């Protein structure tokens, strides 16, 4: 091989080595700087509008925890929004009722709320298929005024059951209805607060409850049967009743693991009023000198010890022979005919002795 070819071969190897070295530096060297992602959303600089702090379905009674002011983009502010400049005091909106559903974080419009005294206010507070019933209460029967709109109560019926043989009635109290939502106390649909935000306890003579049409009928009957009292429910009382409702089939468990479906099921179960299968107490549960049941009426004279005698029932003799009905004008008399063992049996009054069988 001549010297020229050797020089060319060495030059080619040098070029290849330099190219490989430069390529390696480009592949392993620092990459181009990447701008860091900014996950913080820009804070709107527009006016503050009133938004819902949580989802507000139709019929929700607005309180101080359901709304707040939040900055909103100027170009998205509508004339129906509540702005902080035009609504500096939120107390004027407490006690209003949601007419249209409002998602969490969305602005509250003026047309979505109904104020007390406006037309259709109470109808907007009712859920679908529900009714409003007003019952009279006293300070004692309304938990001394500690029942407020939005609370859940049970309805207790106290009555005296008469009919005993000695004339003494049975004293009984029974929880006939459960988990009823309070719509209003008197004519107020919100809690009264003082200047410091503390809830004021006030007395009232009526309470308006949200019920089903069937329960509304039962409340009307209960008022005529005895005295009605309210029992305030705890917020944590719905867990056991939810399991009972699922076991009985009153509440359908949704398929899958969607949290929204489970939340809707819990809301439907917790807001469902109940009737029947309530507990009861009688006078004997309170005092040993009171009775537990209503005794029957005493037996008629001559019927004591008779086979098949039932306390409280009057037993009559059963004819042993044929019976003939004798009519004298408008009077009809039944005469036993054909019983030879009874003296005078078989003789029809008013007929000659030949009429004996």
Secondary structure as GFF3:
##gff-version 3
##sequence-region A 1 357
A	DSSP	alpha_helix	3	28	.	.	.	ID=ss1
A	DSSP	beta_strand	48	52	.	.	.	ID=ss2
A	DSSP	three_ten_helix	64	66	.	.	.	ID=ss3
A	DSSP	beta_strand	67	71	.	.	.	ID=ss4
A	DSSP	three_ten_helix	74	76	.	.	.	ID=ss5
A	DSSP	three_ten_helix	90	92	.	.	.	ID=ss6
A	DSSP	beta_strand	97	98	.	.	.	ID=ss7
A	DSSP	three_ten_helix	110	112	.	.	.	ID=ss8
A	DSSP	beta_strand	113	114	.	.	.	ID=ss9
A	DSSP	alpha_helix	121	125	.	.	.	ID=ss10
A	DSSP	beta_strand	130	136	.	.	.	ID=ss11
A	DSSP	three_ten_helix	143	145	.	.	.	ID=ss12
A	DSSP	beta_strand	152	161	.	.	.	ID=ss13
A	DSSP	beta_strand	170	185	.	.	.	ID=ss14
A	DSSP	beta_strand	206	212	.	.	.	ID=ss15
A	DSSP	alpha_helix	213	225	.	.	.	ID=ss16
A	DSSP	beta_strand	227	232	.	.	.	ID=ss17
A	DSSP	three_ten_helix	235	237	.	.	.	ID=ss18
A	DSSP	alpha_helix	238	248	.	.	.	ID=ss19
A	DSSP	alpha_helix	259	270	.	.	.	ID=ss20
A	DSSP	beta_strand	274	275	.	.	.	ID=ss21
A	DSSP	beta_strand	280	282	.	.	.	ID=ss22
A	DSSP	three_ten_helix	283	285	.	.	.	ID=ss23
A	DSSP	beta_strand	322	328	.	.	.	ID=ss24
A	DSSP	beta_strand	331	337	.	.	.	ID=ss25
A	DSSP	three_ten_helix	353	355	.	.	.	ID=ss26
###
